[in-house]
Amino acid sequence: MANLEINLAGIRSPNPFWLASAPPTNSGYQVMRAFEAGWGGAVWKTLGDPIVNVSSRFGALNVKGMRMVGINNIELITDRPLEDNLREIREVKRAFPDRAVIASLMMEPKKQRWQELVKRVQDVGVDGFELNFGCPHGMSERGMGSAVGQVPEYVEQTTAWVTEVSEVPVIVKLTPNVTDVRYTARAAVRGGAAAVSMINTINSLIGVDLDTWYPIPHVDGLGAHGGYCGPAVKPIALHMVADCARDPEVRVPISGIGGISTWRDAAEFILMGATSVQVCTAVMHHGFRIVEDMIDGLNRYLDEKGLASVMELVGRAVHRYVDWSDLNLEYKIVARINQQRCIQCNKCYISCEDAAHQCIDRVQTESGRTMLVVDESECVGCNLCSMVCPVDCIDMVRVDTGRPPQTWRERQIQQAGEQIVQLSDYV
């Protein structure tokens, strides 16, 4: 059995599965129950000045029978007294000294206030801080959360205020509501962050009730934009983690967040550079016990790959994530339909004909049966047909173009060289 213990910038935990700062980490009671179930760490629901939450806070995106593919929330940071949270954090850490307890913090943009909060919280024995620069609603209107996280200069400045007095590692939680998350990640590193975490929730409006015309969720008939999370955001989060992991200016550990529901999701984030992974929506949907399958599945996967430790998996796929200009233009795949498995549903034909490259033909056989056949000379290997096939009877097969590999970047250099030669011949 592999060793699942991790070390993220000096923060150790028995496995990489942490609870994200969210409703599941709102109290000591919940965090203790989570640790009893097997979670390796927890980021406490964000501490700061007292706030007042609204009633009716969540809205779900359900897709064809799949519930909670995404969640929108308009809940703010903790509405419990700081003293109560600090007492419970101390109790949790005493009861579970081997687990990672990280305090999420948010404060108005004043150095003295930030440093006062840091000193109070670190006295109860937290293993690290996570600075919430990502909350996109409610707090951002007050100059906090993503209002800080969207401005690299603010990220660097506030991080420096905290690291100046913090005695434990500081993680900066980044907002996805920016053009390029690498700029804010770099700013966090310049400010002294020991690690970064991403992503926080995405600006969203989950829907509108077609009977009442109220936004979902609504508060007395009115709605506001909220933060979107859940399985639907996983591809966005994975991209941002990978982008930061391959950035030479972001050379700090990463805690991955966003749509992680299974051990497979976790393994993908770890392969793309995350040392720990944080989970929220899946716990809200299924409860703390899901970590048992996560631990078992990751253990089995590591054993299958012959890896002794999960730390050996961190970042192993990052070098395969490159700019588009570095992809091989001469690599070609085509679709091939397994006629024995095909059920003649025509999904692939319709998708290709209406929305792709019109390279699947309906061919009449001598027996009168209609077969779907790919014209490989026209197929561009887009994968759409294999994606819509309900019985997985379409294989994407590599074919030899007879030409050496060449990227767009290499082609541009070659063309520039040819132009120079042409100009020299002309001169």
Secondary structure, 3 states (H helix, E strand, C coil): CCECCEEECCEEECCCEEECCCHHHCCHHHHHHHHHHCCCEEEEEEECCCCCCCCCCEEEEEECCEEEEEEEECCCCCCCCHHHHHHHHHHHHHHCCCCEEEEEECCCCCHHHHHHHHHHHHCCCCCEEEEECCCCCCCHHHCCCHHHHCCHHHHHHHHHHHHHHCCCCEEEECCCCCCCHHHHHHHHHHCCCCEEEECCCEEECCEECCCCCCEECCECCECCCEEEECHHHHHHHHHHHHHHHCCCCCCCCEEEECCCCCHHHHHHHHHCCEEEEEECHHHHHHCCCHHHHHHHHHHHHHHHCCCCEHHHCCCCCHHHCCCHHHCECCCEEEEEECCCCCCCCCHHHHHHHHHCCCCEEEEECCCCCEEEEECCCCCCCCCHHHHHCCCCCEEEEEECCCCCCCEHHHHHHHHHHHHHHHHHHHC
